[in-house]
Amino acid sequence: MRKAVHCIVGLATILSTSSAVQAQVMLDLSKVTCDQWVKYQVANPKFIAMWISGYFHGKHGDTMIDTQKLIADADAAENFCFKNPEALLMPSVEAIVGGQK
């Protein structure tokens, strides 16, 4: 009985570890194109938009978040990317939000 419990715990540990390893995906956002972003080819675009917003605001030392502006900036980036699918995402978003403080 004791061996069975140890076996079950060990199996559960292995399964949880292997699924965590498989879930780790690293993206180099400097190489992501607008087309990949708007077509969900790399990840959920909303998650990436939030990260990019934080990245550019962090570069400017701005710790405030305007949720309405975040949505507007993401919409503007999406509109730009639909019209310019081959453009790289980061410089495109920087043109929209990068200079803001």
C-alpha positions as CSV (number, residue, x, y, z in Angstrom):
1,M,0.0,0.0,0.0
2,R,2.8,2.4,0.9
3,K,4.6,1.7,-2.4
4,A,1.4,2.4,-4.3
5,V,1.1,5.8,-2.6
6,H,4.7,6.6,-3.3
7,C,4.2,5.5,-6.9
8,I,1.1,7.7,-7.3
9,V,2.9,10.8,-5.8
10,G,5.9,10.2,-8.0
11,L,3.7,9.9,-11.1
12,A,1.8,13.0,-10.3
13,T,5.1,14.9,-9.8
14,I,6.5,13.7,-13.1
15,L,3.3,14.6,-15.0
16,S,3.1,18.1,-13.4
17,T,6.7,18.7,-14.1
18,S,6.6,17.6,-17.8
19,S,3.5,19.7,-18.5
20,A,5.2,22.8,-17.0
21,V,8.3,22.2,-19.1
22,Q,6.2,21.9,-22.3
23,A,4.3,25.1,-21.5
24,Q,7.5,27.3,-21.5
25,V,7.8,29.2,-24.7
26,M,10.1,32.1,-25.2
27,L,9.4,34.8,-27.8
28,D,11.8,37.4,-29.1
29,L,9.3,40.2,-29.7
30,S,11.9,42.1,-31.7
31,K,11.3,39.5,-34.5
32,V,7.5,39.2,-34.3
33,T,5.7,40.6,-37.3
34,C,2.4,42.4,-37.3
35,D,0.9,39.5,-39.3
36,Q,2.0,37.0,-36.6
37,W,0.6,39.2,-33.9
38,V,-2.9,39.9,-35.3
39,K,-3.3,36.3,-36.4
40,Y,-2.6,34.8,-32.9
41,Q,0.4,32.9,-34.4
42,V,2.6,33.6,-31.4
43,A,0.3,34.2,-28.4
44,N,-2.9,36.0,-27.5
45,P,-2.4,39.5,-28.9
46,K,-3.9,41.1,-25.8
47,F,-1.3,39.6,-23.6
48,I,1.5,40.8,-25.9
49,A,-0.1,44.3,-26.1
50,M,-0.1,44.5,-22.3
51,W,3.6,43.4,-22.1
52,I,4.6,45.9,-24.8
53,S,2.8,48.7,-23.0
54,G,4.6,47.9,-19.8
55,Y,7.9,47.7,-21.6
56,F,7.6,51.1,-23.2
57,H,6.2,52.8,-20.1
58,G,8.9,51.2,-18.0
59,K,11.6,52.6,-20.4
60,H,10.2,56.1,-19.5
61,G,9.9,55.4,-15.8
62,D,6.1,55.7,-15.9
63,T,4.4,53.4,-13.4
64,M,0.9,54.6,-14.1
65,I,-1.5,52.7,-16.3
66,D,-4.4,54.3,-18.1
67,T,-6.6,51.3,-19.0
68,Q,-8.6,53.3,-21.6
69,K,-5.4,54.4,-23.3
70,L,-4.1,50.9,-23.2
71,I,-7.1,49.7,-25.1
72,A,-6.9,52.6,-27.6
73,D,-3.2,52.0,-28.2
74,A,-3.8,48.3,-28.7
75,D,-6.6,49.1,-31.2
76,A,-4.4,51.6,-33.0
77,A,-1.6,49.0,-33.2
78,E,-4.0,46.4,-34.5
79,N,-5.3,48.7,-37.2
80,F,-1.8,49.5,-38.2
81,C,-0.8,45.9,-38.3
82,F,-3.7,44.8,-40.4
83,K,-2.6,47.4,-43.0
84,N,1.1,46.6,-42.7
85,P,1.4,42.8,-42.0
86,E,5.1,42.5,-42.9
87,A,6.1,45.3,-40.4
88,L,7.9,44.3,-37.2
89,L,5.6,44.6,-34.2
90,M,7.9,46.4,-31.7
91,P,8.9,49.4,-33.9
92,S,5.3,49.7,-35.0
93,V,4.0,49.9,-31.5
94,E,6.8,52.2,-30.4
95,A,5.7,54.6,-33.1
96,I,2.2,54.6,-31.6
97,V,3.0,54.6,-27.8
98,G,6.8,54.8,-27.4
99,G,7.1,58.6,-27.1
100,Q,4.4,59.0,-24.6
101,K,5.0,59.9,-21.0
